[in-house]
């Protein structure tokens, strides 16, 4: 056999073997249940989201009553 054909066949064999091992490992895992929040998220009147930070448990919101522009147009 030619070296180019041997190379392609060996790489294809390694790829197929890696995919079989990968799928075999995935079939054994059970999906994790999603984290459920306690209730719907609602802001009180006058509150503003000041910042958002991503943590390992989820999103962390900084909430306050700071108003950036108090000039209201009538």
C-alpha positions as CSV (number, residue, x, y, z in Angstrom):
1,X,0.0,0.0,0.0
2,X,1.2,3.5,-0.6
3,X,2.2,5.7,2.4
4,X,-0.5,8.3,1.6
5,X,-3.3,5.7,1.7
6,X,-1.8,4.2,4.9
7,X,-1.8,7.6,6.6
8,X,-5.4,8.4,5.6
9,X,-6.6,4.9,6.8
10,X,-4.7,5.2,10.1
11,X,-6.0,8.7,10.8
12,X,-9.6,7.7,9.9
13,X,-9.3,4.7,12.3
14,X,-8.0,6.8,15.1
15,X,-10.8,9.3,14.5
16,X,-13.5,6.6,14.6
17,X,-12.0,5.1,17.7
18,X,-11.9,8.5,19.5
19,X,-15.6,9.1,18.5
20,X,-16.7,5.7,19.8
21,X,-15.0,6.3,23.1
22,X,-16.5,9.8,23.3
23,X,-20.0,8.6,22.7
24,X,-19.6,5.7,25.1
25,X,-18.6,8.2,27.8
26,X,-21.6,10.5,27.1
27,X,-24.1,7.7,27.2
28,X,-23.1,6.9,30.8
29,X,-23.7,10.4,32.1
30,X,-27.0,11.6,33.5
31,X,-28.1,15.2,32.8
32,X,-28.0,17.6,35.7
33,X,-31.2,19.1,36.8
34,X,-31.4,22.8,36.1
35,X,-31.2,25.3,39.0
36,X,-34.7,26.7,39.6
37,X,-35.1,30.2,41.1
38,X,-37.4,30.7,44.0
39,X,-39.8,33.0,42.2
40,X,-40.1,35.5,39.4
41,X,-37.7,38.4,39.5
42,X,-39.4,41.8,39.7
43,X,-38.1,45.2,40.7
44,X,-39.9,47.3,43.2
45,X,-41.0,50.8,42.2
46,X,-38.1,53.1,42.0
47,X,-35.4,50.4,41.9
48,X,-32.8,50.2,39.2
49,X,-30.3,47.4,38.2
50,X,-26.9,49.0,38.8
51,X,-24.8,46.1,37.7
52,X,-24.7,42.4,36.8
53,X,-21.9,40.0,37.7
54,X,-21.6,36.4,36.6
55,X,-20.8,33.9,39.4
56,X,-20.5,30.1,39.6
57,X,-24.1,29.9,40.9
58,X,-25.6,32.2,38.3
59,X,-26.1,35.9,37.7
60,X,-25.7,38.4,40.6
61,X,-27.6,41.7,40.3
62,X,-26.8,44.9,42.1
63,X,-30.0,46.7,42.8
64,X,-30.5,50.2,44.1
65,X,-32.6,53.3,43.9
66,X,-30.0,55.5,42.1
67,X,-31.5,57.6,39.3
68,X,-29.1,58.9,36.7
69,X,-31.2,61.6,35.2
70,X,-33.8,63.2,37.4
71,X,-34.9,65.7,34.8
72,X,-38.3,64.5,33.6
73,X,-40.0,66.0,30.6
74,X,-43.8,66.7,30.8
